[in-house]
């Protein structure tokens, strides 16, 4: 299977073998432990429950399947964004990089929604910073 950017998804290697600086979530070989690779299952279950009717139940298998899927999706998109940053000789992946990666991988609808969210988030952060400056100027 190939995505819209021409990536062969069947040969996608999800071993997560990183060689740049080991963190607490890696073993001696630089491979990320499964508990550090996956989102907490309680959080996944809580998100799934939000969309379902109050009396609906979710099996453990369904939660585990979704946990694997969303964790893989996050890694896939972040990896694409990270590759872009590496090519541009940058070390920090930002929101714009994630939007670019989503669009590049064929998730245009998500990229558009995330761009709108990011724009609004930055507006609110700017307003909050201005309010803090005004408050500090009145106290000093």
ZIQUI-V742160 format. One line per field, one symbol per residue. ss: DSSP state (a for helix, b for strand, c for the rest). psi: psi as a letter, one per 40 degrees, with the letter a starting at -180 (. if undefined). A space follows every 50 residues. Layout:
ss = ???
psi = ???
This chain:
ss = cbcccccbaaacccccbccccccccbccccbbcaaaacccaaaaaaaaaa accccccccaaaaaaaaaaaaaaaaaaaaaaaaaaaacccccccaaaaaa aaaacccaaaaaaaaaaaaaaaaaaaaaaaaaaaaaaaac
psi = hhaeeehhddehhfefhiehhiaeeiadeehhiddediihdddddddddd eiideiihiddddddddddddddddddddddddddddefiehhidddddd ddddeefddddddddddddddddddddddddddddddde.
